[in-house]
């Protein structure tokens, strides 16, 4: 679950590296967006995310993205 959420959460950052961005946030604030917004308990590396998500066909991720987008729309 953490890898899937990490794969989606990368679109909410302005950094080319998900992991670097989360580490940079965690240092001064004590928590990263991945932990506070997405409830991740462990931060997977960029390579872990890539290795696990690249083989997944896009049609399987569509439902997850619609679910996330719906939640974002509802909360404004």
N, C-alpha and C positions, 0 to 999 in steps of 0.2 A: 504494500500500500504506500509506504513512504517513497518508493522510487516513482510510482505513478504520480503522486502528488508533487514530487520534486520536478518531474518532467513538465507538469503544468505550471508550477509556480515560477519557473524560469522566465515565462512570458511577462511576469509582473515586475521584473527587474530591468534596469538599464545597463546591465553589465554582461559582457560576452561570456563570463564564467559564473555559473550559478554558485559553485562552491566558494570561489573567492569573494563574491559579493556577500554571501551569508557569513563568512568568517569575518569580513570587514565590519559588518553590522554588529556581530556578537561581541567583538572586543570592547567597544565603548558602552554598549547598552546592556550587555549580559544575556541578551536573547537575539535571535535572528528572526527575520520574517518567516522563514520556514517553520520555526518553532511556534511563534505566536499566531500567525495567520493560518497556517496549514496543519498545525498540530503534529509536526514531525518530531519523532523522538531522537532519530539519528540522521545526520546529513550524509547522504550517499555522495560519492565523488562524481565528477562530471563523467568519467569513464564508466562507472557503474550504471549511471542513468542511460548513457548511450548504448552500452552493451545489452542492457535489458529491454530498452524501448525500441531500438532500431528494427529488430525483427517483427515487431507488432504491426500488423496491417492497420492503416489509418481507419478503416471502417470499424475496428474494435474500440478506438479511442473517441469516436464521435459522440457516443452517449455520455461519456465522462465530461467532455468539453461542454456539451449542452447543459449538463447538470450544474457545472461550475458557473457557466455564464448565467443560467437562470438564477442561481443564488446571488450572484453579483447584481443582477438587475433588481431583484427583490429588495436588496439591502441598500441600493443606491450607491 
